[in-house]
């Protein structure tokens, strides 16, 4: 895991539209440098990683995770904590920023090779998703089948609510119908994963092999329709909607 270091530069005056900073998950095909980046846009986050780590333009992909809270940005720049100066440039997300945005951090178990190479990594959880930053040691171990996947159980804040079947821990797959409803009903993939993480229960749907997951979103009751795929061990999310109760 990489964190911002050094003294932030003073932000340049911004006479245009105020910048809104967020943390982005930036990844590449080789996975060597996957990490969180603070930037004013997904494009800016991609360009930062490509330029910093020596990738060609277009090699990186970026995903918006969380906006920075208001006390960490002022329309021209961002900062890691209240004691820091604002900086308008993109950079690796600090631990303080990840936690301030609602992330939970769990250290990976160390080993002699990592200690010799000085590799410091951690798993970061947002809702039901766990992110693991890329590093050469992890990727070599993954190719050798020795890398343990990041799991929710590593975190002290793991869900302790109602019991769910085994399919609750399967990777999610989204249907085209759901993606359209995300736009129509104004919620994102991150919102959806948080709804599932904080689910209050579930029961069978009228459609065979489907289940209704009971949760809340923006202070209101919601239901998420899921269908376990027993063959590929995927939890297919069909749709999600608010309900009147």
HUUR-V630963 format. One record per residue. SS is DSSP state (hx for helix, st for strand, lp for the rest). OMEGA is omega in radians with two decimals (999 if undefined). Layout:
# HUUR-V630963
ss=SS omega=OMEGA
ss=SS omega=OMEGA
This chain:
# HUUR-V630963
ss=lp omega=3.14
ss=lp omega=3.13
ss=lp omega=3.13
ss=lp omega=-3.12
ss=lp omega=3.09
ss=lp omega=-3.11
ss=lp omega=-3.13
ss=lp omega=3.07
ss=lp omega=3.13
ss=lp omega=-3.10
ss=lp omega=3.09
ss=lp omega=3.12
ss=lp omega=-3.13
ss=lp omega=-3.06
ss=lp omega=3.13
ss=lp omega=3.13
ss=lp omega=3.13
ss=lp omega=3.10
ss=lp omega=3.04
ss=lp omega=-3.07
ss=lp omega=3.14
ss=st omega=3.01
ss=st omega=3.14
ss=st omega=2.99
ss=st omega=-3.08
ss=st omega=-3.05
ss=st omega=3.11
ss=st omega=-3.09
ss=lp omega=-3.12
ss=lp omega=3.08
ss=lp omega=-3.04
ss=lp omega=-3.02
ss=lp omega=3.13
ss=lp omega=-3.06
ss=st omega=3.03
ss=st omega=3.12
ss=st omega=3.00
ss=st omega=-3.12
ss=st omega=3.14
ss=lp omega=3.11
ss=lp omega=3.10
ss=hx omega=3.12
ss=hx omega=3.14
ss=hx omega=3.12
ss=hx omega=3.12
ss=hx omega=-3.10
ss=hx omega=3.12
ss=hx omega=-3.11
ss=hx omega=-3.13
ss=hx omega=-3.11
ss=hx omega=-3.09
ss=hx omega=-3.03
ss=hx omega=3.03
ss=lp omega=3.08
ss=lp omega=3.07
ss=lp omega=3.06
ss=lp omega=-3.13
ss=lp omega=-3.13
ss=lp omega=-3.02
ss=st omega=3.00
ss=st omega=-3.11
ss=st omega=-3.12
ss=st omega=3.10
ss=st omega=-3.13
ss=st omega=-3.13
ss=st omega=2.99
ss=st omega=3.05
ss=lp omega=3.07
ss=lp omega=-3.03
ss=hx omega=-3.08
ss=hx omega=3.12
ss=hx omega=3.07
ss=st omega=-3.07
ss=lp omega=-3.13
ss=lp omega=3.10
ss=lp omega=-3.09
ss=lp omega=-3.13
ss=st omega=3.11
ss=lp omega=-3.09
ss=lp omega=-3.14
ss=lp omega=-3.05
ss=lp omega=-3.11
ss=lp omega=-3.07
ss=lp omega=3.03
ss=lp omega=3.09
ss=lp omega=-3.12
ss=st omega=-3.08
ss=lp omega=-3.08
ss=lp omega=3.04
ss=lp omega=3.13
ss=st omega=3.06
ss=st omega=3.13
ss=lp omega=3.08
ss=lp omega=3.06
ss=hx omega=-3.12
ss=hx omega=3.14
ss=hx omega=3.13
ss=hx omega=3.14
ss=hx omega=-3.14
ss=hx omega=3.12
ss=lp omega=3.09
ss=lp omega=3.13
ss=lp omega=3.00
ss=st omega=-3.06
ss=st omega=3.06
ss=st omega=3.13
ss=st omega=3.00
ss=lp omega=3.07
ss=lp omega=-3.10
ss=lp omega=3.08
ss=lp omega=-3.08
ss=hx omega=-3.11
ss=hx omega=3.12
ss=hx omega=-3.12
ss=hx omega=3.12
ss=hx omega=-3.10
ss=hx omega=3.14
ss=lp omega=-3.14
ss=lp omega=3.11
ss=lp omega=-3.11
ss=lp omega=3.12
ss=st omega=3.02
ss=st omega=-3.12
ss=st omega=-3.10
ss=st omega=2.95
ss=st omega=-3.09
ss=lp omega=-3.12
ss=lp omega=-3.13
ss=st omega=3.07
ss=st omega=-3.12
ss=st omega=3.07
ss=st omega=-3.12
ss=lp omega=-3.13
ss=lp omega=2.97
ss=lp omega=-3.03
ss=hx omega=-3.11
ss=hx omega=-3.13
ss=hx omega=-3.10
ss=hx omega=3.08
ss=hx omega=3.12
ss=hx omega=3.12
ss=hx omega=3.11
ss=hx omega=3.14
ss=lp omega=-3.13
ss=lp omega=-3.09
ss=lp omega=-3.10
ss=lp omega=3.09
ss=lp omega=-3.14
ss=lp omega=3.07
ss=lp omega=-3.08
ss=lp omega=3.10
ss=hx omega=-3.08
ss=hx omega=3.12
ss=hx omega=-2.98
ss=lp omega=3.13
ss=lp omega=-3.10
ss=lp omega=-3.11
ss=lp omega=-3.03
ss=lp omega=-3.13
ss=lp omega=-3.10
ss=lp omega=-3.09
ss=lp omega=3.13
ss=lp omega=3.12
ss=lp omega=3.12
ss=lp omega=3.14
ss=hx omega=-3.07
ss=hx omega=3.13
ss=hx omega=-3.11
ss=hx omega=-3.12
ss=lp omega=3.08
ss=st omega=-3.11
ss=st omega=3.00
ss=st omega=-3.07
ss=st omega=3.10
ss=lp omega=3.05
ss=hx omega=3.11
ss=hx omega=3.13
ss=hx omega=-3.11
ss=hx omega=3.09
ss=hx omega=-3.14
ss=hx omega=3.07
ss=hx omega=3.13
ss=hx omega=-3.10
ss=hx omega=-3.02
ss=lp omega=2.99
ss=lp omega=2.97
ss=lp omega=-3.04
ss=lp omega=3.07
ss=hx omega=3.11
ss=hx omega=3.09
ss=hx omega=-3.11
ss=hx omega=3.14
ss=hx omega=3.08
ss=hx omega=3.09
ss=hx omega=3.14
ss=hx omega=-3.14
ss=hx omega=-3.09
ss=lp omega=3.13
ss=lp omega=-3.11
ss=lp omega=-3.14
ss=st omega=3.13
ss=st omega=3.07
ss=st omega=-3.11
ss=st omega=3.06
ss=lp omega=3.08
ss=lp omega=3.07
ss=lp omega=-3.09
ss=lp omega=3.09
ss=lp omega=3.06
ss=lp omega=-3.12
ss=st omega=3.05
ss=st omega=3.12
ss=st omega=-3.11
ss=st omega=-3.11
ss=st omega=3.08
ss=st omega=3.12
ss=st omega=-3.11
ss=lp omega=3.06
ss=lp omega=-3.12
ss=st omega=3.12
ss=st omega=3.08
ss=st omega=3.00
ss=st omega=3.09
ss=st omega=-3.13
ss=st omega=-3.13
ss=st omega=3.12
ss=st omega=3.14
ss=st omega=3.07
ss=st omega=-3.05
ss=lp omega=-3.10
ss=lp omega=-3.08
ss=lp omega=-3.11
ss=lp omega=3.07
ss=st omega=3.04
ss=st omega=-3.07
ss=st omega=3.11
ss=st omega=-3.02
ss=st omega=-3.14
ss=st omega=3.08
ss=st omega=-3.06
ss=st omega=3.06
ss=st omega=-3.14
ss=lp omega=3.11
ss=lp omega=3.13
ss=lp omega=999
